[in-house]
C-alpha cells in the first residue's frame, strides 16, 4: 500500500480534469482525492497498490495529455481505513 501526492500544472482547470481523475481512480479501486489549487494547478492524493497507481497515472496522463504541462510527485503517509475517491472543492 502506498499513497502519493501529485500536483499537475498546465491548463488543468476547467477541462474536466477532476472528474476524469476520479473516474480513472475508481476504475483501479484506488482511494484519495483531487482538488483545484489556487495557483491554477490540480492536486491529487491517490492510495493503493503501487502497480495500480502507476496504471492510474499512465491512463490519466494519456487522457489529459493536451492539458498537463508538468507534474510533481511525493510519497506521503498512508491513511488507514480510507474509502472511496473524492472530488474536493
Biopython code that builds the backbone (N, CA, C, O; Angstrom):
import numpy as np
from Bio.PDB.StructureBuilder import StructureBuilder

atoms = [
    (1, "UNK", "N", (0.853, -1.185, 0.000)),
    (1, "UNK", "CA", (0.000, 0.000, 0.000)),
    (1, "UNK", "C", (0.888, 1.233, 0.000)),
    (1, "UNK", "O", (1.875, 1.317, 0.731)),
    (2, "UNK", "N", (0.511, 2.177, -0.834)),
    (2, "UNK", "CA", (1.287, 3.403, -0.982)),
    (2, "UNK", "C", (0.328, 4.565, -1.199)),
    (2, "UNK", "O", (-0.787, 4.377, -1.684)),
    (3, "UNK", "N", (0.768, 5.763, -0.839)),
    (3, "UNK", "CA", (-0.009, 6.971, -1.092)),
    (3, "UNK", "C", (0.926, 7.997, -1.713)),
    (3, "UNK", "O", (2.036, 8.221, -1.230)),
    (4, "UNK", "N", (0.461, 8.614, -2.788)),
    (4, "UNK", "CA", (1.249, 9.646, -3.452)),
    (4, "UNK", "C", (0.443, 10.927, -3.570)),
    (4, "UNK", "O", (-0.774, 10.907, -3.757)),
    (5, "UNK", "N", (1.148, 12.037, -3.457)),
    (5, "UNK", "CA", (0.560, 13.348, -3.711)),
    (5, "UNK", "C", (1.204, 13.870, -4.987)),
    (5, "UNK", "O", (2.424, 14.014, -5.066)),
    (6, "UNK", "N", (0.371, 14.151, -5.985)),
    (6, "UNK", "CA", (0.847, 14.621, -7.281)),
    (6, "UNK", "C", (0.196, 15.966, -7.565)),
    (6, "UNK", "O", (-1.014, 16.127, -7.407)),
    (7, "UNK", "N", (1.006, 16.926, -7.985)),
    (7, "UNK", "CA", (0.498, 18.227, -8.395)),
    (7, "UNK", "C", (0.728, 18.375, -9.894)),
    (7, "UNK", "O", (1.856, 18.275, -10.377)),
    (8, "UNK", "N", (-0.359, 18.613, -10.618)),
    (8, "UNK", "CA", (-0.303, 18.803, -12.061)),
    (8, "UNK", "C", (-0.439, 20.286, -12.368)),
    (8, "UNK", "O", (-1.245, 20.988, -11.758)),
    (9, "UNK", "N", (0.360, 20.753, -13.322)),
    (9, "UNK", "CA", (0.236, 22.132, -13.776)),
    (9, "UNK", "C", (0.029, 22.132, -15.289)),
    (9, "UNK", "O", (0.260, 21.137, -15.976)),
    (10, "UNK", "N", (-0.409, 23.274, -15.771)),
    (10, "UNK", "CA", (-0.735, 23.438, -17.185)),
    (10, "UNK", "C", (-2.123, 24.021, -17.283)),
    (10, "UNK", "O", (-2.530, 24.813, -16.432)),
    (11, "UNK", "N", (-2.848, 23.642, -18.302)),
    (11, "UNK", "CA", (-4.254, 24.064, -18.449)),
    (11, "UNK", "C", (-5.115, 22.925, -17.905)),
    (11, "UNK", "O", (-5.766, 22.202, -18.660)),
    (12, "UNK", "N", (-5.103, 22.780, -16.564)),
    (12, "UNK", "CA", (-5.721, 21.616, -15.927)),
    (12, "UNK", "C", (-7.006, 21.932, -15.156)),
    (12, "UNK", "O", (-7.621, 21.033, -14.582)),
    (13, "UNK", "N", (-7.408, 23.188, -15.141)),
    (13, "UNK", "CA", (-8.682, 23.535, -14.503)),
    (13, "UNK", "C", (-9.690, 23.912, -15.577)),
    (13, "UNK", "O", (-9.347, 24.541, -16.578)),
    (14, "UNK", "N", (-10.943, 23.518, -15.352)),
    (14, "UNK", "CA", (-11.999, 23.853, -16.291)),
    (14, "UNK", "C", (-12.034, 22.973, -17.526)),
    (14, "UNK", "O", (-12.647, 23.330, -18.532)),
    (15, "UNK", "N", (-11.370, 21.807, -17.453)),
    (15, "UNK", "CA", (-11.310, 20.919, -18.621)),
    (15, "UNK", "C", (-11.758, 19.494, -18.276)),
    (15, "UNK", "O", (-11.517, 18.563, -19.044)),
    (16, "UNK", "N", (-12.409, 19.330, -17.119)),
    (16, "UNK", "CA", (-12.867, 18.009, -16.705)),
    (16, "UNK", "C", (-11.790, 17.164, -16.040)),
    (16, "UNK", "O", (-11.948, 15.952, -15.897)),
    (17, "UNK", "N", (-10.706, 17.795, -15.637)),
    (17, "UNK", "CA", (-9.579, 17.069, -15.055)),
    (17, "UNK", "C", (-9.964, 16.329, -13.779)),
    (17, "UNK", "O", (-9.609, 15.162, -13.612)),
    (18, "UNK", "N", (-10.683, 16.993, -12.878)),
    (18, "UNK", "CA", (-11.046, 16.348, -11.603)),
    (18, "UNK", "C", (-11.991, 15.177, -11.822)),
    (18, "UNK", "O", (-11.798, 14.111, -11.237)),
    (19, "UNK", "N", (-13.006, 15.357, -12.653)),
    (19, "UNK", "CA", (-13.957, 14.267, -12.912)),
    (19, "UNK", "C", (-13.255, 13.088, -13.590)),
    (19, "UNK", "O", (-13.521, 11.932, -13.261)),
    (20, "UNK", "N", (-12.374, 13.377, -14.522)),
    (20, "UNK", "CA", (-11.622, 12.316, -15.198)),
    (20, "UNK", "C", (-10.733, 11.581, -14.208)),
    (20, "UNK", "O", (-10.642, 10.354, -14.238)),
    (21, "UNK", "N", (-10.077, 12.332, -13.328)),
    (21, "UNK", "CA", (-9.206, 11.731, -12.313)),
    (21, "UNK", "C", (-10.000, 10.785, -11.423)),
    (21, "UNK", "O", (-9.565, 9.664, -11.159)),
    (22, "UNK", "N", (-11.163, 11.233, -10.962)),
    (22, "UNK", "CA", (-11.990, 10.376, -10.105)),
    (22, "UNK", "C", (-12.433, 9.121, -10.847)),
    (22, "UNK", "O", (-12.368, 8.020, -10.299)),
    (23, "UNK", "N", (-12.873, 9.276, -12.067)),
    (23, "UNK", "CA", (-13.329, 8.131, -12.853)),
    (23, "UNK", "C", (-12.211, 7.090, -13.018)),
    (23, "UNK", "O", (-12.437, 5.894, -12.833)),
    (24, "UNK", "N", (-11.019, 7.552, -13.364)),
    (24, "UNK", "CA", (-9.902, 6.630, -13.552)),
    (24, "UNK", "C", (-9.517, 5.980, -12.223)),
    (24, "UNK", "O", (-9.288, 4.772, -12.172)),
    (25, "UNK", "N", (-9.444, 6.762, -11.154)),
    (25, "UNK", "CA", (-9.085, 6.210, -9.836)),
    (25, "UNK", "C", (-10.077, 5.135, -9.416)),
    (25, "UNK", "O", (-9.682, 4.087, -8.906)),
    (26, "UNK", "N", (-11.346, 5.389, -9.626)),
    (26, "UNK", "CA", (-12.367, 4.397, -9.252)),
    (26, "UNK", "C", (-12.235, 3.136, -10.097)),
    (26, "UNK", "O", (-12.508, 2.039, -9.608)),
    (27, "UNK", "N", (-11.828, 3.268, -11.336)),
    (27, "UNK", "CA", (-11.685, 2.088, -12.197)),
    (27, "UNK", "C", (-10.548, 1.179, -11.727)),
    (27, "UNK", "O", (-10.549, -0.015, -12.025)),
    (28, "UNK", "N", (-9.591, 1.730, -11.002)),
    (28, "UNK", "CA", (-8.488, 0.942, -10.443)),
    (28, "UNK", "C", (-8.677, 0.653, -8.955)),
    (28, "UNK", "O", (-7.761, 0.150, -8.304)),
    (29, "UNK", "N", (-9.857, 0.967, -8.409)),
    (29, "UNK", "CA", (-10.181, 0.756, -6.987)),
    (29, "UNK", "C", (-9.194, 1.463, -6.066)),
    (29, "UNK", "O", (-8.811, 0.925, -5.027)),
    (30, "UNK", "N", (-8.781, 2.682, -6.454)),
    (30, "UNK", "CA", (-7.891, 3.483, -5.627)),
    (30, "UNK", "C", (-8.702, 4.445, -4.777)),
    (30, "UNK", "O", (-9.837, 4.777, -5.119)),
    (31, "UNK", "N", (-8.130, 4.889, -3.682)),
    (31, "UNK", "CA", (-8.780, 5.863, -2.816)),
    (31, "UNK", "C", (-7.992, 7.167, -2.851)),
    (31, "UNK", "O", (-6.866, 7.222, -3.345)),
    (32, "UNK", "N", (-8.619, 8.222, -2.308)),
    (32, "UNK", "CA", (-7.940, 9.504, -2.211)),
    (32, "UNK", "C", (-8.837, 10.647, -2.589)),
    (32, "UNK", "O", (-10.049, 10.600, -2.379)),
    (33, "UNK", "N", (-8.230, 11.687, -3.156)),
    (33, "UNK", "CA", (-8.980, 12.887, -3.525)),
    (33, "UNK", "C", (-8.255, 13.668, -4.617)),
    (33, "UNK", "O", (-7.076, 13.445, -4.890)),
    (34, "UNK", "N", (-9.001, 14.596, -5.238)),
    (34, "UNK", "CA", (-8.468, 15.526, -6.221)),
    (34, "UNK", "C", (-9.110, 16.886, -5.963)),
    (34, "UNK", "O", (-10.290, 16.967, -5.623)),
    (35, "UNK", "N", (-8.314, 17.970, -6.128)),
    (35, "UNK", "CA", (-8.873, 19.319, -5.937)),
    (35, "UNK", "C", (-8.104, 20.328, -6.767)),
    (35, "UNK", "O", (-6.924, 20.144, -7.065)),
    (36, "UNK", "N", (-8.800, 21.407, -7.136)),
    (36, "UNK", "CA", (-8.163, 22.548, -7.783)),
    (36, "UNK", "C", (-7.374, 23.326, -6.747)),
    (36, "UNK", "O", (-7.804, 23.458, -5.601)),
    (37, "UNK", "N", (-6.226, 23.838, -7.145)),
    (37, "UNK", "CA", (-5.390, 24.647, -6.278)),
    (37, "UNK", "C", (-5.505, 26.121, -6.683)),
    (37, "UNK", "O", (-5.767, 26.422, -7.847)),
    (38, "UNK", "N", (-5.314, 27.034, -5.737)),
    (38, "UNK", "CA", (-5.435, 28.458, -6.055)),
    (38, "UNK", "C", (-4.480, 28.943, -7.148)),
    (38, "UNK", "O", (-4.777, 29.921, -7.833)),
    (39, "UNK", "N", (-3.350, 28.278, -7.318)),
    (39, "UNK", "CA", (-2.366, 28.699, -8.321)),
    (39, "UNK", "C", (-2.692, 28.210, -9.731)),
    (39, "UNK", "O", (-1.916, 28.438, -10.658)),
    (40, "UNK", "N", (-3.845, 27.532, -9.903)),
    (40, "UNK", "CA", (-4.251, 27.045, -11.217)),
    (40, "UNK", "C", (-3.896, 25.588, -11.475)),
    (40, "UNK", "O", (-4.274, 25.028, -12.504)),
    (41, "UNK", "N", (-3.174, 24.974, -10.550)),
    (41, "UNK", "CA", (-2.837, 23.562, -10.678)),
    (41, "UNK", "C", (-3.937, 22.677, -10.116)),
    (41, "UNK", "O", (-4.965, 23.157, -9.639)),
    (42, "UNK", "N", (-3.699, 21.383, -10.182)),
    (42, "UNK", "CA", (-4.604, 20.399, -9.595)),
    (42, "UNK", "C", (-3.764, 19.467, -8.728)),
    (42, "UNK", "O", (-2.742, 18.945, -9.173)),
    (43, "UNK", "N", (-4.207, 19.262, -7.480)),
    (43, "UNK", "CA", (-3.525, 18.357, -6.557)),
    (43, "UNK", "C", (-4.323, 17.065, -6.446)),
    (43, "UNK", "O", (-5.554, 17.076, -6.409)),
    (44, "UNK", "N", (-3.596, 15.955, -6.394)),
    (44, "UNK", "CA", (-4.200, 14.624, -6.288)),
    (44, "UNK", "C", (-3.469, 13.872, -5.187)),
    (44, "UNK", "O", (-2.238, 13.863, -5.153)),
    (45, "UNK", "N", (-4.215, 13.243, -4.289)),
    (45, "UNK", "CA", (-3.635, 12.243, -3.397)),
    (45, "UNK", "C", (-4.306, 10.933, -3.745)),
    (45, "UNK", "O", (-5.532, 10.824, -3.725)),
    (46, "UNK", "N", (-3.495, 9.939, -4.064)),
    (46, "UNK", "CA", (-4.012, 8.650, -4.508)),
    (46, "UNK", "C", (-3.341, 7.551, -3.698)),
    (46, "UNK", "O", (-2.138, 7.592, -3.443)),
    (47, "UNK", "N", (-4.142, 6.569, -3.299)),
    (47, "UNK", "CA", (-3.663, 5.495, -2.432)),
    (47, "UNK", "C", (-4.101, 4.140, -2.956)),
    (47, "UNK", "O", (-5.231, 3.960, -3.411)),
    (48, "UNK", "N", (-3.172, 3.186, -2.881)),
    (48, "UNK", "CA", (-3.461, 1.820, -3.304)),
    (48, "UNK", "C", (-2.166, 1.081, -3.561)),
    (48, "UNK", "O", (-1.099, 1.485, -3.099)),
    (49, "UNK", "N", (-2.272, -0.002, -4.300)),
    (49, "UNK", "CA", (-1.082, -0.761, -4.657)),
    (49, "UNK", "C", (-0.245, 0.011, -5.667)),
    (49, "UNK", "O", (-0.797, 0.647, -6.565)),
    (50, "UNK", "N", (1.094, -0.033, -5.534)),
    (50, "UNK", "CA", (1.953, 0.682, -6.481)),
    (50, "UNK", "C", (1.683, 0.353, -7.955)),
    (50, "UNK", "O", (1.713, 1.269, -8.776)),
    (51, "UNK", "N", (1.420, -0.910, -8.333)),
    (51, "UNK", "CA", (1.131, -1.163, -9.753)),
    (51, "UNK", "C", (-0.137, -0.449, -10.235)),
    (51, "UNK", "O", (-0.178, 0.063, -11.354)),
    (52, "UNK", "N", (-1.166, -0.419, -9.390)),
    (52, "UNK", "CA", (-2.416, 0.248, -9.763)),
    (52, "UNK", "C", (-2.220, 1.758, -9.857)),
    (52, "UNK", "O", (-2.780, 2.408, -10.739)),
    (53, "UNK", "N", (-1.420, 2.315, -8.942)),
    (53, "UNK", "CA", (-1.148, 3.757, -9.007)),
    (53, "UNK", "C", (-0.420, 4.088, -10.308)),
    (53, "UNK", "O", (-0.742, 5.083, -10.957)),
    (54, "UNK", "N", (0.549, 3.273, -10.691)),
    (54, "UNK", "CA", (1.273, 3.513, -11.943)),
    (54, "UNK", "C", (0.334, 3.439, -13.149)),
    (54, "UNK", "O", (0.415, 4.277, -14.048)),
    (55, "UNK", "N", (-0.559, 2.441, -13.175)),
    (55, "UNK", "CA", (-1.517, 2.332, -14.276)),
    (55, "UNK", "C", (-2.473, 3.518, -14.297)),
    (55, "UNK", "O", (-2.801, 4.031, -15.367)),
    (56, "UNK", "N", (-2.922, 3.955, -13.128)),
    (56, "UNK", "CA", (-3.773, 5.136, -12.997)),
    (56, "UNK", "C", (-3.076, 6.354, -13.603)),
    (56, "UNK", "O", (-3.683, 7.095, -14.377)),
    (57, "UNK", "N", (-1.802, 6.562, -13.255)),
    (57, "UNK", "CA", (-1.064, 7.723, -13.753)),
    (57, "UNK", "C", (-0.850, 7.650, -15.262)),
    (57, "UNK", "O", (-0.965, 8.662, -15.953)),
    (58, "UNK", "N", (-0.545, 6.482, -15.767)),
    (58, "UNK", "CA", (-0.385, 6.319, -17.221)),
    (58, "UNK", "C", (-1.692, 6.682, -17.929)),
    (58, "UNK", "O", (-1.683, 7.409, -18.922)),
    (59, "UNK", "N", (-2.802, 6.178, -17.418)),
    (59, "UNK", "CA", (-4.119, 6.443, -18.010)),
    (59, "UNK", "C", (-4.459, 7.931, -17.933)),
    (59, "UNK", "O", (-4.904, 8.518, -18.918)),
    (60, "UNK", "N", (-4.249, 8.545, -16.754)),
    (60, "UNK", "CA", (-4.562, 9.963, -16.579)),
    (60, "UNK", "C", (-3.703, 10.826, -17.498)),
    (60, "UNK", "O", (-4.217, 11.741, -18.141)),
    (61, "UNK", "N", (-2.424, 10.552, -17.566)),
    (61, "UNK", "CA", (-1.542, 11.320, -18.459)),
    (61, "UNK", "C", (-1.983, 11.196, -19.918)),
    (61, "UNK", "O", (-1.962, 12.173, -20.666)),
    (62, "UNK", "N", (-2.375, 10.004, -20.307)),
    (62, "UNK", "CA", (-2.804, 9.786, -21.691)),
    (62, "UNK", "C", (-4.092, 10.559, -21.996)),
    (62, "UNK", "O", (-4.186, 11.243, -23.014)),
    (63, "UNK", "N", (-5.062, 10.445, -21.121)),
    (63, "UNK", "CA", (-6.358, 11.102, -21.368)),
    (63, "UNK", "C", (-6.270, 12.615, -21.295)),
    (63, "UNK", "O", (-7.017, 13.309, -21.985)),
    (64, "UNK", "N", (-5.364, 13.145, -20.466)),
    (64, "UNK", "CA", (-5.279, 14.596, -20.268)),
    (64, "UNK", "C", (-3.993, 15.181, -20.847)),
    (64, "UNK", "O", (-3.576, 16.271, -20.454)),
    (65, "UNK", "N", (-3.369, 14.469, -21.772)),
    (65, "UNK", "CA", (-2.046, 14.855, -22.273)),
    (65, "UNK", "C", (-1.991, 16.251, -22.887)),
    (65, "UNK", "O", (-0.948, 16.900, -22.813)),
    (66, "UNK", "N", (-3.041, 16.717, -23.470)),
    (66, "UNK", "CA", (-3.029, 18.052, -24.062)),
    (66, "UNK", "C", (-3.118, 19.179, -23.051)),
    (66, "UNK", "O", (-2.960, 20.346, -23.408)),
    (67, "UNK", "N", (-3.366, 18.846, -21.798)),
    (67, "UNK", "CA", (-3.565, 19.858, -20.766)),
    (67, "UNK", "C", (-2.454, 19.905, -19.720)),
    (67, "UNK", "O", (-2.236, 20.945, -19.099)),
    (68, "UNK", "N", (-1.753, 18.798, -19.519)),
    (68, "UNK", "CA", (-0.706, 18.729, -18.490)),
    (68, "UNK", "C", (0.605, 19.271, -19.054)),
    (68, "UNK", "O", (1.083, 18.817, -20.093)),
    (69, "UNK", "N", (1.169, 20.236, -18.361)),
    (69, "UNK", "CA", (2.480, 20.760, -18.740)),
    (69, "UNK", "C", (3.573, 20.116, -17.888)),
    (69, "UNK", "O", (4.658, 19.815, -18.385)),
    (70, "UNK", "N", (3.282, 19.906, -16.599)),
    (70, "UNK", "CA", (4.281, 19.364, -15.682)),
    (70, "UNK", "C", (3.568, 18.673, -14.529)),
    (70, "UNK", "O", (2.387, 18.912, -14.281)),
    (71, "UNK", "N", (4.297, 17.819, -13.833)),
    (71, "UNK", "CA", (3.770, 17.191, -12.625)),
    (71, "UNK", "C", (4.899, 16.997, -11.625)),
    (71, "UNK", "O", (6.059, 16.821, -11.996)),
    (72, "UNK", "N", (4.537, 17.033, -10.368)),
    (72, "UNK", "CA", (5.473, 16.842, -9.271)),
    (72, "UNK", "C", (4.841, 15.851, -8.317)),
    (72, "UNK", "O", (3.671, 15.997, -7.965)),
    (73, "UNK", "N", (5.596, 14.835, -7.888)),
    (73, "UNK", "CA", (5.022, 13.785, -7.040)),
    (73, "UNK", "C", (5.891, 13.536, -5.819)),
    (73, "UNK", "O", (7.116, 13.649, -5.870)),
    (74, "UNK", "N", (5.228, 13.196, -4.722)),
    (74, "UNK", "CA", (5.885, 12.809, -3.480)),
    (74, "UNK", "C", (5.128, 11.633, -2.880)),
    (74, "UNK", "O", (3.913, 11.523, -3.044)),
    (75, "UNK", "N", (5.840, 10.763, -2.190)),
    (75, "UNK", "CA", (5.203, 9.703, -1.411)),
    (75, "UNK", "C", (4.836, 10.311, -0.068)),
    (75, "UNK", "O", (5.666, 10.964, 0.565)),
    (76, "UNK", "N", (3.595, 10.102, 0.376)),
    (76, "UNK", "CA", (3.112, 10.625, 1.658)),
    (76, "UNK", "C", (2.569, 9.475, 2.496)),
    (76, "UNK", "O", (2.485, 8.341, 2.023)),
    (77, "UNK", "N", (2.204, 9.766, 3.727)),
    (77, "UNK", "CA", (1.730, 8.730, 4.644)),
    (77, "UNK", "C", (0.392, 8.149, 4.208)),
    (77, "UNK", "O", (-0.512, 8.871, 3.787)),
    (78, "UNK", "N", (0.287, 6.826, 4.319)),
    (78, "UNK", "CA", (-0.952, 6.108, 4.028)),
    (78, "UNK", "C", (-2.003, 6.504, 5.055)),
    (78, "UNK", "O", (-1.692, 6.684, 6.232)),
    (79, "UNK", "N", (-3.245, 6.638, 4.609)),
    (79, "UNK", "CA", (-4.373, 6.912, 5.508)),
    (79, "UNK", "C", (-5.144, 5.607, 5.666)),
    (79, "UNK", "O", (-5.814, 5.150, 4.740)),
    (80, "UNK", "N", (-5.041, 5.025, 6.836)),
    (80, "UNK", "CA", (-5.711, 3.750, 7.115)),
    (80, "UNK", "C", (-7.221, 3.926, 7.083)),
    (80, "UNK", "O", (-7.746, 4.923, 7.578)),
    (81, "UNK", "N", (-7.911, 2.967, 6.504)),
    (81, "UNK", "CA", (-9.376, 2.958, 6.506)),
    (81, "UNK", "C", (-10.029, 3.915, 5.536)),
    (81, "UNK", "O", (-11.250, 4.070, 5.557)),
    (82, "UNK", "N", (-9.255, 4.558, 4.690)),
    (82, "UNK", "CA", (-9.848, 5.479, 3.733)),
    (82, "UNK", "C", (-10.709, 4.700, 2.727)),
    (82, "UNK", "O", (-10.343, 3.610, 2.286)),
    (83, "UNK", "N", (-11.845, 5.278, 2.383)),
    (83, "UNK", "CA", (-12.757, 4.634, 1.427)),
    (83, "UNK", "C", (-13.126, 5.635, 0.343)),
    (83, "UNK", "O", (-13.421, 6.796, 0.628)),
    (84, "UNK", "N", (-13.106, 5.179, -0.885)),
    (84, "UNK", "CA", (-13.567, 5.996, -1.992)),
    (84, "UNK", "C", (-12.566, 7.030, -2.466)),
    (84, "UNK", "O", (-11.519, 7.247, -1.855)),
    (85, "UNK", "N", (-12.915, 7.651, -3.560)),
    (85, "UNK", "CA", (-12.100, 8.717, -4.166)),
    (85, "UNK", "C", (-13.007, 9.915, -4.347)),
    (85, "UNK", "O", (-14.049, 9.813, -4.994)),
    (86, "UNK", "N", (-12.622, 11.055, -3.781)),
    (86, "UNK", "CA", (-13.490, 12.231, -3.744)),
    (86, "UNK", "C", (-12.934, 13.391, -4.566)),
    (86, "UNK", "O", (-11.722, 13.548, -4.713)),
    (87, "UNK", "N", (-13.843, 14.188, -5.091)),
    (87, "UNK", "CA", (-13.504, 15.469, -5.693)),
    (87, "UNK", "C", (-13.754, 16.516, -4.618)),
    (87, "UNK", "O", (-14.882, 16.675, -4.152)),
    (88, "UNK", "N", (-12.699, 17.233, -4.221)),
    (88, "UNK", "CA", (-12.819, 18.283, -3.213)),
    (88, "UNK", "C", (-12.973, 19.625, -3.899)),
    (88, "UNK", "O", (-12.490, 19.835, -5.012)),
    (89, "UNK", "N", (-13.653, 20.528, -3.215)),
    (89, "UNK", "CA", (-13.805, 21.878, -3.798)),
    (89, "UNK", "C", (-12.803, 22.823, -3.211)),
    (89, "UNK", "O", (-12.776, 23.999, -3.575)),
]
sb = StructureBuilder()
sb.init_structure("model")
sb.init_model(0)
sb.init_chain("A")
sb.init_seg("    ")
for serial, (resi, resn, name, xyz) in enumerate(atoms, 1):
    if name == "N":
        sb.init_residue(resn, " ", resi, " ")
    sb.init_atom(name, np.array(xyz, "f"), 0.0, 1.0, " ", f" {name:<3s}", serial, name[0])
structure = sb.get_structure()
